[in-house]
């Protein structure tokens, strides 16, 4: 659906909600000898998130796992909407809409696996990373060219900024 309809939907986005494992990471989880989780985040995704937030789009997290590594990454990026440890994602957007005042058509959700489907069905724009489960890709308005943890979130952020005609101003400070 990478066409004018998708671009029109992306123009309305005020909140980008992200899954973590498989979206912000490649899905791998490393445990050290003490049992602590180690996650690898892509710095390009981080800059994309910062550019999007600088342009006025809020970014949030909705994930089934809890991790101190995630909390550190969110703090580093300035992400304050963090919903972690979710056993189900079915009613998350209802809660998010009540807390933020955003509407469904102002929200995009990015997922990669089956538990993301309820959020994808409710969000105004559903996005799957390139290596998402086949069923998730089938239900997505947009599928990235890039895999999770490898710059997919950066691709999404740039696409939203371009749809909102904010890309040039977002990168002007680097010129």
C-alpha positions in Angstrom: 0.0 0.0 0.0 3.0 2.3 -0.6 0.9 4.8 -2.5 -1.0 8.0 -2.0 -3.4 6.5 0.5 -0.6 5.4 2.7 1.1 8.7 2.5 -2.2 10.5 3.4 -2.5 8.2 6.4 1.2 8.8 7.4 0.6 12.6 7.3 -1.8 12.3 10.2 0.6 10.4 12.5 1.2 12.0 15.9 2.3 8.8 17.7 4.6 6.1 16.6 4.3 3.1 18.9 7.0 0.4 18.6 7.4 -3.2 19.6 11.0 -3.9 20.8 12.3 -7.4 20.2 12.4 -7.9 16.5 11.7 -4.3 15.7 14.2 -2.2 17.7 16.4 -5.2 18.0 17.0 -8.1 15.6 15.1 -10.4 18.0 18.1 -11.9 19.6 18.5 -11.8 23.4 21.8 -12.3 25.1 22.1 -13.3 28.7 25.3 -12.7 30.7 26.6 -15.1 33.4 24.6 -13.2 36.0 21.4 -13.7 34.0 21.1 -10.0 32.9 19.7 -9.4 29.4 21.8 -7.6 26.9 20.1 -6.1 23.8 21.7 -4.5 20.8 20.0 -1.4 19.4 20.7 0.2 16.1 22.1 3.8 16.3 20.5 4.7 13.0 17.1 3.8 14.5 17.9 6.1 17.4 18.7 9.1 15.1 15.5 8.4 13.2 13.5 8.4 16.4 15.1 11.7 17.6 14.4 13.3 14.2 10.8 12.2 14.4 10.4 13.5 18.0 12.1 16.8 17.0 9.4 17.1 14.3 6.6 16.8 17.0 5.7 13.1 16.7 5.6 11.3 20.0 7.3 7.8 20.1 6.3 5.1 22.5 7.1 1.5 23.3 4.7 -1.5 23.7 6.4 -4.7 24.5 5.9 -8.0 26.2 9.3 -8.2 27.8 10.8 -6.1 30.6 14.4 -5.1 30.4 16.7 -2.6 32.0 18.5 -2.3 28.7 15.3 -1.0 27.1 14.7 1.5 29.9 18.3 2.8 29.5 17.8 3.1 25.7 14.4 4.9 26.1 15.9 7.3 28.6 18.8 8.0 26.2 16.3 8.8 23.4 13.8 10.7 25.5 11.0 8.2 25.1 8.7 8.4 28.2 5.7 6.4 27.0 6.8 2.9 27.9 4.4 0.0 28.2 6.5 -3.1 29.0 5.8 -6.5 30.5 2.6 -6.8 28.6 1.0 -10.3 28.7 -1.4 -9.2 25.9 -1.4 -6.2 23.6 -5.1 -6.3 22.8 -6.2 -3.4 25.0 -3.0 -1.3 24.9 -4.1 1.2 22.4 -7.4 2.0 24.3 -5.2 2.8 27.3 -2.8 4.8 25.2 -5.6 6.8 23.6 -7.0 7.6 27.0 -3.6 8.7 28.4 -2.4 10.7 25.4 -5.6 12.0 23.8 -4.5 10.6 20.4 -7.0 9.0 18.1 -6.5 5.7 16.2 -5.9 7.4 12.8 -3.1 9.5 14.5 -1.3 6.4 15.6 1.1 4.0 13.8 2.2 0.7 15.3 5.3 -1.3 14.3 5.4 -5.0 14.9 7.0 -8.2 13.8 5.2 -11.2 15.4 1.7 -12.6 16.1 1.1 -10.9 19.5 1.4 -7.5 17.6 -1.7 -8.2 15.4 -4.3 -6.7 17.8 -2.4 -3.4 17.9 -1.9 -3.5 14.2 -5.6 -3.9 13.6 -6.5 -0.9 15.9 -3.8 1.6 14.8 -4.4 4.0 12.0 -1.3 2.7 10.2 0.1 -0.8 10.8 3.7 -1.4 9.9 5.7 -4.6 9.8 9.4 -4.9 9.5 10.8 -6.9 6.5 11.5 -10.0 8.5 8.2 -10.1 10.4 6.1 -13.2 10.5 4.2 -13.7 7.2 0.8 -13.1 8.8 2.0 -9.9 10.3 3.2 -8.7 6.9 -0.1 -9.6 5.3 -2.0 -7.4 7.9 0.4 -4.4 7.5 -0.3 -1.2 5.6 3.4 -0.9 5.1 6.3 -3.4 5.2 9.8 -2.0 5.5 12.6 -3.0 3.2 14.9 -3.3 6.2 14.8 -6.0 8.9 14.1 -5.3 12.6 17.2 -4.1 14.4 18.9 -3.3 11.2 17.5 0.2 10.5 13.8 -0.6 9.9 12.7 2.0 12.5 14.9 4.7 10.8 13.2 3.8 7.5 9.8 4.3 9.1 10.7 7.6 10.7 12.1 9.0 7.4 9.0 7.8 5.6 6.7 9.5 8.1 8.8 12.7 8.0 8.7 12.8 4.2 4.9 12.2 4.1 4.5 15.1 6.5 6.8 17.3 4.4 9.2 17.6 7.3 12.2 15.7 6.0 14.1 18.7 4.6 13.7 20.7 7.8 14.6 17.6 9.9 17.9 17.2 8.2 18.7 20.9 7.6 20.6 21.1 10.8 23.1 18.6 9.4 23.7 20.5 6.2 
